[in-house]
């Protein structure tokens, strides 16, 4: 019975990750579309809404994925670009979905998101 329960839990968690991450609708389950306190260019806001907020939350506070609100304090612009393009174990890569210029715009903006000094 434990084996069946563990397998079921793994399938449910995997399903949640697949359906939550990388959504293209621009909508979030936490807030109506376009409702966010993020200050960014329209291009970056659209990229964030269409590709990031479904996992990282409407204000990038973290949800299924970690908070990105101060990610620039943890990762360099180059590291952020690599994560966006190639993904990680839990995050899908976007090099097949986004243009290089779009990934660069996201990496540049995220690199500026640092802890207040």
N, C-alpha and C positions, 0 to 999 in steps of 0.2 A: 504494500500500500504506500509506503514512504517513497518508493521508486516512482510510482505513478504520480504522486503528488508533486514530487520534485520536477518531473518531466513536464507536467501541466504548468507549473509555475514558470519554468524556463520558456515555454511556448507563449504564455501570456505576456511575459516581460518583453520577449522578442517582438511580439506583435505590437505592443505599445510603442516600442522604439521605432519600428518601421512606419507606423501610421503617424507618429508625432513628428518625426524629424524630416526636414527638407521639404515640407509641404509647399505647394506652389500657389495656394489660394490667397496668401497675404493675410489670412484671418487667423486669429488666435482664440483659444477657448476662454481666455481670461479677460479680454477687452474687445470692444467693437473695432473693426478695421480702422486704421488711422488714429486710434486713440493711444497716444504714447507721449511721454515727456522727452523723448530723444531729440536732441538738436543736431541736425545733420542736413546736408544738401538733399534736395528731392531725390536725386539718383541714389544716394546711400540709403535714405529712408525706405525707398521702394525695394532696394536689394535686401535690406534687413527684414522688411515685412514679408517679402516673398520667399526668403530662404533661411532666416535665422530665428524669427520670433516664435515659430511653432515649437521649437525646442528650448530656446533660451528666454522666453517670456516677452511680453509686450514692451517692457522697459529694460530688457536684457538682464533682468534680475536673477535669472536662473529658473529652471523648471525641470524638464527631463535632462537638459544640458546645463552646464555650470553658468554662473553669472559671468557676463562679459562687461559689466559696468566699469571695472578697473583692470581689464585684461592687459592693457598697455603697460602696466606696472610689472607684469609677470612675463610677458613674451615680447620679443622684438618684432618689428614690422616684417622682417623676413620669416621669422618663425610663424607669425600669424598667417602670412601668405601661404606657407607650406601646409598648415593645418587646413586652411580653406580649400586649397587645391586638392590635396591628397587625402584629407580626412584623418581620423584617428581610429582606434578600435571601436569607439562608440559613435563617432560622427562620420557621416558620409562625406566623401570628397566632392567638390563642385566643379572640377576642371572639365567635366563633360556637360555641365549645365550652364556655366557662366563663361563669358568672354574674359580674356586675360585682364583687360582694362577694368572690368567689373570686380574681379578678385583683388586687383591692386587697389581700387577705391575702398573696398571693404577693409583690407589690411591697413591702409593708411589711416582710415578713420578709427579703427579699433586700436591701433598703436597709440593714438592720442588719448584714449580712455584710460586715465591714470588716477591713482588715489590722490585725494587732495593733500597738498603739502602744508 
